[in-house]
Amino acid sequence: MQEGVNEEVVRALANFADSPAFTRREKLALSFAERLALHHQGIDDAFFVELRGEFSDAEIIELGLLTGLFIGYGRLIAVLDLESPPAAPAEEVLSTKTPLSR
């Protein structure tokens, strides 16, 4: 993903396993993230053998930690009902006093 993420890549995420938009390494990372999020108890030794074919132990830990962090963020946002906060009326936003608007 040296070029970055564009709309085509985002659309390809829904079927990343079959998409030519991702390398084998990227597909494994995405599969690891998906498994951690949806069915972490199903991650077995065979999958770790596959991961170790592309990633070092340190990279696997980093992938796991970052994925866990974002899973946690998503759950916290859902629990706090912050997924779609109501938009404040424009006049309220414009009249809000900030430290810089003394």
N, CA, C and O atoms as a printed pandas DataFrame, in Angstrom:
     atom_number atom_name residue_name chain_id  residue_number  x_coord  y_coord  z_coord
0              1         N          MET        A               1    0.827   -1.189    0.000
1              2        CA          MET        A               1    0.000    0.000    0.000
2              3         C          MET        A               1    0.868    1.249    0.000
3              4         O          MET        A               1    0.535    2.233    0.659
4              5         N          GLN        A               2    1.940    1.222   -0.706
5              6        CA          GLN        A               2    2.842    2.356   -0.772
6              7         C          GLN        A               2    2.158    3.606   -1.305
7              8         O          GLN        A               2    2.492    4.714   -0.887
8              9         N          GLU        A               3    1.206    3.450   -2.219
9             10        CA          GLU        A               3    0.546    4.597   -2.833
10            11         C          GLU        A               3   -0.488    5.234   -1.922
11            12         O          GLU        A               3   -0.918    6.357   -2.184
12            13         N          GLY        A               4   -0.893    4.566   -0.884
13            14        CA          GLY        A               4   -1.933    5.074   -0.006
14            15         C          GLY        A               4   -3.260    4.400   -0.303
15            16         O          GLY        A               4   -3.333    3.432   -1.060
16            17         N          VAL        A               5   -4.299    4.929    0.306
17            18        CA          VAL        A               5   -5.625    4.336    0.180
18            19         C          VAL        A               5   -6.497    5.244   -0.670
19            20         O          VAL        A               5   -6.586    6.447   -0.428
20            21         N          ASN        A               6   -7.141    4.650   -1.672
21            22        CA          ASN        A               6   -8.089    5.398   -2.493
22            23         C          ASN        A               6   -9.445    4.698   -2.404
23            24         O          ASN        A               6   -9.575    3.679   -1.727
24            25         N          GLU        A               7  -10.443    5.238   -3.079
25            26        CA          GLU        A               7  -11.799    4.682   -3.007
26            27         C          GLU        A               7  -11.855    3.238   -3.489
27            28         O          GLU        A               7  -12.596    2.426   -2.935
28            29         N          GLU        A               8  -11.084    2.920   -4.505
29            30        CA          GLU        A               8  -11.076    1.552   -5.034
30            31         C          GLU        A               8  -10.594    0.557   -3.977
31            32         O          GLU        A               8  -11.159   -0.527   -3.829
32            33         N          VAL        A               9   -9.567    0.928   -3.260
33            34        CA          VAL        A               9   -9.033    0.055   -2.209
34            35         C          VAL        A               9  -10.052   -0.088   -1.079
35            36         O          VAL        A               9  -10.248   -1.186   -0.558
36            37         N          VAL        A              10  -10.693    1.002   -0.702
37            38        CA          VAL        A              10  -11.709    0.943    0.357
38            39         C          VAL        A              10  -12.847    0.009   -0.055
39            40         O          VAL        A              10  -13.311   -0.792    0.756
40            41         N          ARG        A              11  -13.299    0.105   -1.302
41            42        CA          ARG        A              11  -14.366   -0.789   -1.784
42            43         C          ARG        A              11  -13.897   -2.248   -1.775
43            44         O          ARG        A              11  -14.686   -3.151   -1.499
44            45         N          ALA        A              12  -12.629   -2.477   -2.074
45            46        CA          ALA        A              12  -12.084   -3.834   -2.130
46            47         C          ALA        A              12  -11.999   -4.491   -0.757
47            48         O          ALA        A              12  -11.889   -5.714   -0.666
48            49         N          LEU        A              13  -12.049   -3.702    0.306
49            50        CA          LEU        A              13  -11.955   -4.268    1.658
50            51         C          LEU        A              13  -13.072   -5.262    1.960
51            52         O          LEU        A              13  -12.861   -6.223    2.699
52            53         N          ALA        A              14  -14.248   -5.041    1.397
53            54        CA          ALA        A              14  -15.378   -5.936    1.672
54            55         C          ALA        A              14  -15.083   -7.373    1.261
55            56         O          ALA        A              14  -15.594   -8.308    1.879
56            57         N          ASN        A              15  -14.280   -7.559    0.244
57            58        CA          ASN        A              15  -13.900   -8.897   -0.237
58            59         C          ASN        A              15  -12.385   -8.981   -0.398
59            60         O          ASN        A              15  -11.883   -9.425   -1.430
60            61         N          PHE        A              16  -11.668   -8.551    0.633
61            62        CA          PHE        A              16  -10.217   -8.443    0.528
62            63         C          PHE        A              16   -9.534   -9.763    0.178
63            64         O          PHE        A              16   -8.516   -9.764   -0.513
64            65         N          ALA        A              17  -10.077  -10.879    0.643
65            66        CA          ALA        A              17   -9.429  -12.177    0.419
66            67         C          ALA        A              17   -9.331  -12.531   -1.066
67            68         O          ALA        A              17   -8.397  -13.213   -1.490
68            69         N          ASP        A              18  -10.299  -12.062   -1.848
69            70        CA          ASP        A              18  -10.321  -12.376   -3.280
70            71         C          ASP        A              18   -9.877  -11.209   -4.157
71            72         O          ASP        A              18   -9.867  -11.316   -5.384
72            73         N          SER        A              19   -9.513  -10.107   -3.531
73            74        CA          SER        A              19   -9.206   -8.898   -4.299
74            75         C          SER        A              19   -7.743   -8.848   -4.739
75            76         O          SER        A              19   -6.845   -9.157   -3.956
76            77         N          PRO        A              20   -7.508   -8.460   -5.986
77            78        CA          PRO        A              20   -6.126   -8.266   -6.449
78            79         C          PRO        A              20   -5.521   -6.952   -5.937
79            80         O          PRO        A              20   -4.353   -6.663   -6.197
80            81         N          ALA        A              21   -6.321   -6.157   -5.208
81            82        CA          ALA        A              21   -5.840   -4.872   -4.697
82            83         C          ALA        A              21   -4.861   -5.035   -3.541
83            84         O          ALA        A              21   -4.172   -4.085   -3.170
84            85         N          PHE        A              22   -4.798   -6.242   -2.971
85            86        CA          PHE        A              22   -3.971   -6.467   -1.796
86            87         C          PHE        A              22   -2.945   -7.570   -2.042
87            88         O          PHE        A              22   -3.206   -8.541   -2.753
88            89         N          THR        A              23   -1.781   -7.397   -1.441
89            90        CA          THR        A              23   -0.747   -8.426   -1.505
90            91         C          THR        A              23   -1.097   -9.556   -0.541
91            92         O          THR        A              23   -1.997   -9.412    0.287
92            93         N          ARG        A              24   -0.396  -10.665   -0.647
93            94        CA          ARG        A              24   -0.605  -11.772    0.295
94            95         C          ARG        A              24   -0.391  -11.285    1.735
95            96         O          ARG        A              24   -1.161  -11.622    2.634
96            97         N          ARG        A              25    0.636  -10.510    1.934
97            98        CA          ARG        A              25    0.959   -9.982    3.268
98            99         C          ARG        A              25   -0.185   -9.107    3.799
99           100         O          ARG        A              25   -0.585   -9.234    4.956
100          101         N          GLU        A              26   -0.701   -8.227    2.950
101          102        CA          GLU        A              26   -1.814   -7.366    3.356
102          103         C          GLU        A              26   -3.063   -8.185    3.645
103          104         O          GLU        A              26   -3.786   -7.898    4.599
104          105         N          LYS        A              27   -3.321   -9.203    2.831
105          106        CA          LYS        A              27   -4.486  -10.063    3.056
106          107         C          LYS        A              27   -4.373  -10.800    4.388
107          108         O          LYS        A              27   -5.369  -10.952    5.095
108          109         N          LEU        A              28   -3.180  -11.257    4.734
109          110        CA          LEU        A              28   -2.990  -11.920    6.023
110          111         C          LEU        A              28   -3.224  -10.950    7.178
111          112         O          LEU        A              28   -3.862  -11.305    8.169
112          113         N          ALA        A              29   -2.707   -9.726    7.052
113          114        CA          ALA        A              29   -2.915   -8.722    8.095
114          115         C          ALA        A              29   -4.401   -8.404    8.254
115          116         O          ALA        A              29   -4.903   -8.300    9.373
116          117         N          LEU        A              30   -5.099   -8.252    7.131
117          118        CA          LEU        A              30   -6.541   -7.980    7.180
118          119         C          LEU        A              30   -7.309   -9.164    7.762
119          120         O          LEU        A              30   -8.263   -8.976    8.518
120          121         N          SER        A              31   -6.900  -10.369    7.417
121          122        CA          SER        A              31   -7.548  -11.558    7.957
122          123         C          SER        A              31   -7.332  -11.649    9.469
123          124         O          SER        A              31   -8.248  -12.001   10.213
124          125         N          PHE        A              32   -6.133  -11.334    9.909
125          126        CA          PHE        A              32   -5.833  -11.329   11.346
126          127         C          PHE        A              32   -6.721  -10.321   12.059
127          128         O          PHE        A              32   -7.305  -10.634   13.096
128          129         N          ALA        A              33   -6.829   -9.113   11.512
129          130        CA          ALA        A              33   -7.672   -8.071   12.113
130          131         C          ALA        A              33   -9.135   -8.506   12.155
131          132         O          ALA        A              33   -9.819   -8.316   13.161
132          133         N          GLU        A              34   -9.603   -9.084   11.063
133          134        CA          GLU        A              34  -10.996   -9.532   10.998
134          135         C          GLU        A              34  -11.252  -10.639   12.020
135          136         O          GLU        A              34  -12.268  -10.630   12.714
136          137         N          ARG        A              35  -10.332  -11.582   12.105
137          138        CA          ARG        A              35  -10.501  -12.682   13.062
138          139         C          ARG        A              35  -10.467  -12.170   14.502
139          140         O          ARG        A              35  -11.242  -12.626   15.343
140          141         N          LEU        A              36   -9.566  -11.221   14.788
141          142        CA          LEU        A              36   -9.525  -10.654   16.135
142          143         C          LEU        A              36  -10.839   -9.963   16.486
143          144         O          LEU        A              36  -11.316  -10.052   17.617
144          145         N          ALA        A              37  -11.412   -9.279   15.512
145          146        CA          ALA        A              37  -12.645   -8.534   15.756
146          147         C          ALA        A              37  -13.877   -9.424   15.838
147          148         O          ALA        A              37  -14.769   -9.167   16.646
148          149         N          LEU        A              38  -13.941  -10.466   15.013
149          150        CA          LEU        A              38  -15.181  -11.224   14.880
150          151         C          LEU        A              38  -15.191  -12.603   15.534
151          152         O          LEU        A              38  -16.223  -13.043   16.039
152          153         N          HIS        A              39  -14.057  -13.282   15.526
153          154        CA          HIS        A              39  -14.032  -14.630   16.120
154          155         C          HIS        A              39  -12.613  -14.997   16.549
155          156         O          HIS        A              39  -11.990  -15.911   16.010
156          157         N          HIS        A              40  -12.126  -14.245   17.547
157          158        CA          HIS        A              40  -10.749  -14.413   18.001
158          159         C          HIS        A              40  -10.452  -15.813   18.546
159          160         O          HIS        A              40   -9.311  -16.272   18.490
160          161         N          GLN        A              41  -11.467  -16.482   19.067
161          162        CA          GLN        A              41  -11.238  -17.824   19.614
162          163         C          GLN        A              41  -10.985  -18.857   18.523
163          164         O          GLN        A              41  -10.557  -19.975   18.812
164          165         N          GLY        A              42  -11.245  -18.493   17.285
165          166        CA          GLY        A              42  -11.017  -19.397   16.171
166          167         C          GLY        A              42   -9.628  -19.267   15.551
167          168         O          GLY        A              42   -9.305  -19.963   14.588
168          169         N          ILE        A              43   -8.808  -18.371   16.106
169          170        CA          ILE        A              43   -7.438  -18.226   15.593
170          171         C          ILE        A              43   -6.614  -19.385   16.135
171          172         O          ILE        A              43   -6.410  -19.514   17.343
172          173         N          ASP        A              44   -6.147  -20.222   15.221
173          174        CA          ASP        A              44   -5.442  -21.432   15.648
174          175         C          ASP        A              44   -3.961  -21.392   15.279
175          176         O          ASP        A              44   -3.478  -20.432   14.678
176          177         N          ASP        A              45   -3.258  -22.452   15.650
177          178        CA          ASP        A              45   -1.823  -22.543   15.384
178          179         C          ASP        A              45   -1.520  -22.499   13.894
179          180         O          ASP        A              45   -0.513  -21.923   13.481
180          181         N          ALA        A              46   -2.380  -23.103   13.086
181          182        CA          ALA        A              46   -2.157  -23.113   11.637
182          183         C          ALA        A              46   -2.172  -21.691   11.081
183          184         O          ALA        A              46   -1.388  -21.365   10.190
184          185         N          PHE        A              47   -3.057  -20.848   11.600
185          186        CA          PHE        A              47   -3.095  -19.466   11.141
186          187         C          PHE        A              47   -1.825  -18.731   11.558
187          188         O          PHE        A              47   -1.289  -17.933   10.790
188          189         N          PHE        A              48   -1.342  -18.995   12.771
189          190        CA          PHE        A              48   -0.104  -18.345   13.210
190          191         C          PHE        A              48    1.091  -18.793   12.378
191          192         O          PHE        A              48    2.023  -18.017   12.166
192          193         N          VAL        A              49    1.072  -20.026   11.909
193          194        CA          VAL        A              49    2.134  -20.490   11.005
194          195         C          VAL        A              49    2.106  -19.649    9.725
195          196         O          VAL        A              49    3.149  -19.231    9.223
196          197         N          GLU        A              50    0.896  -19.407    9.205
197          198        CA          GLU        A              50    0.757  -18.556    8.014
198          199         C          GLU        A              50    1.264  -17.139    8.284
199          200         O          GLU        A              50    2.008  -16.572    7.484
200          201         N          LEU        A              51    0.850  -16.573    9.424
201          202        CA          LEU        A              51    1.287  -15.221    9.771
202          203         C          LEU        A              51    2.809  -15.151    9.862
203          204         O          LEU        A              51    3.426  -14.214    9.355
204          205         N          ARG        A              52    3.405  -16.142   10.507
205          206        CA          ARG        A              52    4.863  -16.139   10.685
206          207         C          ARG        A              52    5.604  -16.323    9.369
207          208         O          ARG        A              52    6.805  -16.067    9.294
208          209         N          GLY        A              53    4.909  -16.759    8.344
209          210        CA          GLY        A              53    5.515  -16.843    7.020
210          211         C          GLY        A              53    5.718  -15.479    6.383
211          212         O          GLY        A              53    6.523  -15.330    5.464
212          213         N          GLU        A              54    4.979  -14.472    6.878
213          214        CA          GLU        A              54    5.049  -13.118    6.321
214          215         C          GLU        A              54    5.488  -12.055    7.328
215          216         O          GLU        A              54    6.009  -11.007    6.945
216          217         N          PHE        A              55    5.275  -12.331    8.624
217          218        CA          PHE        A              55    5.532  -11.336    9.660
218          219         C          PHE        A              55    6.434  -11.889   10.749
219          220         O          PHE        A              55    6.395  -13.081   11.056
220          221         N          SER        A              56    7.244  -11.016   11.329
221          222        CA          SER        A              56    8.038  -11.398   12.496
222          223         C          SER        A              56    7.115  -11.427   13.717
223          224         O          SER        A              56    5.993  -10.926   13.661
224          225         N          ASP        A              57    7.585  -12.011   14.811
225          226        CA          ASP        A              57    6.781  -12.026   16.038
226          227         C          ASP        A              57    6.464  -10.600   16.494
227          228         O          ASP        A              57    5.352  -10.320   16.943
228          229         N          ALA        A              58    7.444   -9.701   16.376
229          230        CA          ALA        A              58    7.221   -8.307   16.775
230          231         C          ALA        A              58    6.134   -7.655   15.909
231          232         O          ALA        A              58    5.304   -6.899   16.413
232          233         N          GLU        A              59    6.144   -7.949   14.622
233          234        CA          GLU        A              59    5.125   -7.381   13.728
234          235         C          GLU        A              59    3.746   -7.949   14.045
235          236         O          GLU        A              59    2.751   -7.229   13.972
236          237         N          ILE        A              60    3.676   -9.227   14.394
237          238        CA          ILE        A              60    2.392   -9.840   14.759
238          239         C          ILE        A              60    1.849   -9.190   16.025
239          240         O          ILE        A              60    0.656   -8.901   16.115
240          241         N          ILE        A              61    2.710   -8.963   16.986
241          242        CA          ILE        A              61    2.284   -8.293   18.222
242          243         C          ILE        A              61    1.799   -6.880   17.909
243          244         O          ILE        A              61    0.766   -6.448   18.418
244          245         N          GLU        A              62    2.547   -6.160   17.069
245          246        CA          GLU        A              62    2.138   -4.800   16.701
246          247         C          GLU        A              62    0.789   -4.799   15.988
247          248         O          GLU        A              62   -0.071   -3.974   16.298
248          249         N          LEU        A              63    0.594   -5.709   15.037
249          250        CA          LEU        A              63   -0.702   -5.819   14.353
250          251         C          LEU        A              63   -1.818   -6.098   15.348
251          252         O          LEU        A              63   -2.885   -5.487   15.284
252          253         N          GLY        A              64   -1.567   -7.020   16.265
253          254        CA          GLY        A              64   -2.575   -7.371   17.265
254          255         C          GLY        A              64   -2.908   -6.212   18.190
255          256         O          GLY        A              64   -4.077   -5.962   18.484
256          257         N          LEU        A              65   -1.879   -5.505   18.650
257          258        CA          LEU        A              65   -2.109   -4.370   19.550
258          259         C          LEU        A              65   -2.880   -3.248   18.861
259          260         O          LEU        A              65   -3.817   -2.691   19.432
260          261         N          LEU        A              66   -2.487   -2.922   17.642
261          262        CA          LEU        A              66   -3.188   -1.859   16.915
262          263         C          LEU        A              66   -4.629   -2.257   16.595
263          264         O          LEU        A              66   -5.548   -1.447   16.709
264          265         N          THR        A              67   -4.808   -3.506   16.194
265          266        CA          THR        A              67   -6.164   -3.977   15.909
266          267         C          THR        A              67   -7.018   -3.928   17.170
267          268         O          THR        A              67   -8.158   -3.465   17.136
268          269         N          GLY        A              68   -6.465   -4.405   18.278
269          270        CA          GLY        A              68   -7.193   -4.372   19.554
270          271         C          GLY        A              68   -7.549   -2.962   19.968
271          272         O          GLY        A              68   -8.639   -2.721   20.488
272          273         N          LEU        A              69   -6.648   -2.034   19.745
273          274        CA          LEU        A              69   -6.893   -0.643   20.081
274          275         C          LEU        A              69   -8.088   -0.100   19.298
275          276         O          LEU        A              69   -8.965    0.557   19.858
276          277         N          PHE        A              70   -8.108   -0.386   17.989
277          278        CA          PHE        A              70   -9.213    0.111   17.174
278          279         C          PHE        A              70  -10.518   -0.622   17.445
279          280         O          PHE        A              70  -11.589   -0.023   17.347
280          281         N          ILE        A              71  -10.452   -1.902   17.782
281          282        CA          ILE        A              71  -11.664   -2.621   18.195
282          283         C          ILE        A              71  -12.214   -1.950   19.454
283          284         O          ILE        A              71  -13.416   -1.715   19.571
284          285         N          GLY        A              72  -11.324   -1.650   20.384
285          286        CA          GLY        A              72  -11.733   -0.983   21.625
286          287         C          GLY        A              72  -12.335    0.379   21.373
287          288         O          GLY        A              72  -13.355    0.723   21.970
288          289         N          TYR        A              73  -11.717    1.172   20.490
289          290        CA          TYR        A              73  -12.275    2.480   20.149
290          291         C          TYR        A              73  -13.689    2.335   19.592
291          292         O          TYR        A              73  -14.600    3.063   19.984
292          293         N          GLY        A              74  -13.855    1.397   18.685
293          294        CA          GLY        A              74  -15.165    1.195   18.075
294          295         C          GLY        A              74  -16.222    0.810   19.095
295          296         O          GLY        A              74  -17.352    1.297   19.047
296          297         N          ARG        A              75  -15.852   -0.057   20.008
297          298        CA          ARG        A              75  -16.809   -0.485   21.040
298          299         C          ARG        A              75  -17.138    0.646   21.997
299          300         O          ARG        A              75  -18.292    0.810   22.393
300          301         N          LEU        A              76  -16.134    1.424   22.370
301          302        CA          LEU        A              76  -16.376    2.560   23.262
302          303         C          LEU        A              76  -17.294    3.584   22.591
303          304         O          LEU        A              76  -18.228    4.085   23.217
304          305         N          ILE        A              77  -17.037    3.886   21.348
305          306        CA          ILE        A              77  -17.886    4.829   20.613
306          307         C          ILE        A              77  -19.319    4.316   20.550
307          308         O          ILE        A              77  -20.262    5.092   20.702
308          309         N          ALA        A              78  -19.491    3.009   20.326
309          310        CA          ALA        A              78  -20.838    2.431   20.272
310          311         C          ALA        A              78  -21.518    2.497   21.640
311          312         O          ALA        A              78  -22.686    2.875   21.731
312          313         N          VAL        A              79  -20.804    2.135   22.695
313          314        CA          VAL        A              79  -21.377    2.134   24.052
314          315         C          VAL        A              79  -21.776    3.543   24.475
315          316         O          VAL        A              79  -22.805    3.730   25.124
316          317         N          LEU        A              80  -20.974    4.523   24.114
317          318        CA          LEU        A              80  -21.277    5.909   24.475
318          319         C          LEU        A              80  -22.238    6.572   23.495
319          320         O          LEU        A              80  -22.551    7.756   23.625
320          321         N          ASP        A              81  -22.701    5.803   22.516
321          322        CA          ASP        A              81  -23.639    6.290   21.509
322          323         C          ASP        A              81  -23.103    7.538   20.797
323          324         O          ASP        A              81  -23.813    8.527   20.618
324          325         N          LEU        A              82  -21.835    7.459   20.401
325          326        CA          LEU        A              82  -21.200    8.580   19.712
326          327         C          LEU        A              82  -21.040    8.329   18.221
327          328         O          LEU        A              82  -20.360    9.091   17.533
328          329         N          GLU        A              83  -21.658    7.273   17.718
329          330        CA          GLU        A              83  -21.488    6.922   16.313
330          331         C          GLU        A              83  -22.051    7.987   15.384
331          332         O          GLU        A              83  -21.455    8.283   14.349
332          333         N          SER        A              84  -23.184    8.561   15.741
333          334        CA          SER        A              84  -23.807    9.596   14.914
334          335         C          SER        A              84  -24.328   10.704   15.808
335          336         O          SER        A              84  -25.538   10.833   15.996
336          337         N          PRO        A              85  -23.428   11.506   16.362
337          338        CA          PRO        A              85  -23.924   12.573   17.239
338          339         C          PRO        A              85  -24.765   13.566   16.452
339          340         O          PRO        A              85  -24.481   13.839   15.286
340          341         N          PRO        A              86  -25.788   14.099   17.081
341          342        CA          PRO        A              86  -26.622   15.075   16.382
342          343         C          PRO        A              86  -25.802   16.319   16.061
343          344         O          PRO        A              86  -24.963   16.751   16.852
344          345         N          ALA        A              87  -26.055   16.873   14.908
345          346        CA          ALA        A              87  -25.344   18.078   14.493
346          347         C          ALA        A              87  -25.905   19.273   15.256
347          348         O          ALA        A              87  -27.119   19.424   15.395
348          349         N          ALA        A              88  -25.013   20.109   15.742
349          350        CA          ALA        A              88  -25.449   21.326   16.432
350          351         C          ALA        A              88  -25.912   22.335   15.392
351          352         O          ALA        A              88  -25.342   22.415   14.304
352          353         N          PRO        A              89  -26.941   23.103   15.722
353          354        CA          PRO        A              89  -27.380   24.149   14.797
354          355         C          PRO        A              89  -26.229   25.122   14.524
355          356         O          PRO        A              89  -25.425   25.397   15.415
356          357         N          ALA        A              90  -26.151   25.631   13.320
357          358        CA          ALA        A              90  -25.056   26.517   12.918
358          359         C          ALA        A              90  -24.929   27.722   13.842
359          360         O          ALA        A              90  -23.818   28.123   14.189
360          361         N          GLU        A              91  -26.058   28.300   14.243
361          362        CA          GLU        A              91  -25.995   29.493   15.100
362          363         C          GLU        A              91  -25.382   29.161   16.461
363          364         O          GLU        A              91  -24.710   30.000   17.060
364          365         N          GLU        A              92  -25.611   27.938   16.951
365          366        CA          GLU        A              92  -25.030   27.519   18.222
366          367         C          GLU        A              92  -23.517   27.365   18.087
367          368         O          GLU        A              92  -22.764   27.775   18.971
368          369         N          VAL        A              93  -23.085   26.785   17.000
369          370        CA          VAL        A              93  -21.651   26.602   16.768
370          371         C          VAL        A              93  -20.968   27.953   16.635
371          372         O          VAL        A              93  -19.903   28.176   17.211
372          373         N          LEU        A              94  -21.582   28.853   15.874
373          374        CA          LEU        A              94  -20.980   30.162   15.635
374          375         C          LEU        A              94  -20.966   31.039   16.877
375          376         O          LEU        A              94  -20.112   31.918   16.992
376          377         N          SER        A              95  -21.885   30.826   17.805
377          378        CA          SER        A              95  -21.942   31.664   19.006
378          379         C          SER        A              95  -21.158   31.080   20.173
379          380         O          SER        A              95  -21.104   31.692   21.239
380          381         N          THR        A              96  -20.552   29.912   19.997
381          382        CA          THR        A              96  -19.809   29.269   21.073
382          383         C          THR        A              96  -18.552   30.065   21.392
383          384         O          THR        A              96  -17.772   30.403   20.501
384          385         N          LYS        A              97  -18.367   30.359   22.671
385          386        CA          LYS        A              97  -17.187   31.093   23.109
386          387         C          LYS        A              97  -16.043   30.103   23.315
387          388         O          LYS        A              97  -16.220   29.053   23.932
388          389         N          THR        A              98  -14.896   30.445   22.802
389          390        CA          THR        A              98  -13.698   29.624   22.967
390          391         C          THR        A              98  -12.643   30.463   23.655
391          392         O          THR        A              98  -12.791   31.682   23.745
392          393         N          PRO        A              99  -11.581   29.840   24.145
393          394        CA          PRO        A              99  -10.517   30.634   24.796
394          395         C          PRO        A              99   -9.934   31.705   23.883
395          396         O          PRO        A              99   -9.419   32.710   24.372
396          397         N          LEU        A             100  -10.000   31.517   22.599
397          398        CA          LEU        A             100   -9.433   32.483   21.663
398          399         C          LEU        A             100  -10.420   33.568   21.266
399          400         O          LEU        A             100  -10.035   34.521   20.589
400          401         N          SER        A             101  -11.695   33.450   21.670
401          402        CA          SER        A             101  -12.696   34.435   21.240
402          403         C          SER        A             101  -13.093   35.359   22.375
403          404         O          SER        A             101  -14.270   35.693   22.508
404          405         N          ARG        A             102  -12.163   35.771   23.180
405          406        CA          ARG        A             102  -12.453   36.638   24.342
406          407         C          ARG        A             102  -13.006   37.950   23.944
407          408         O          ARG        A             102  -13.299   38.783   24.802
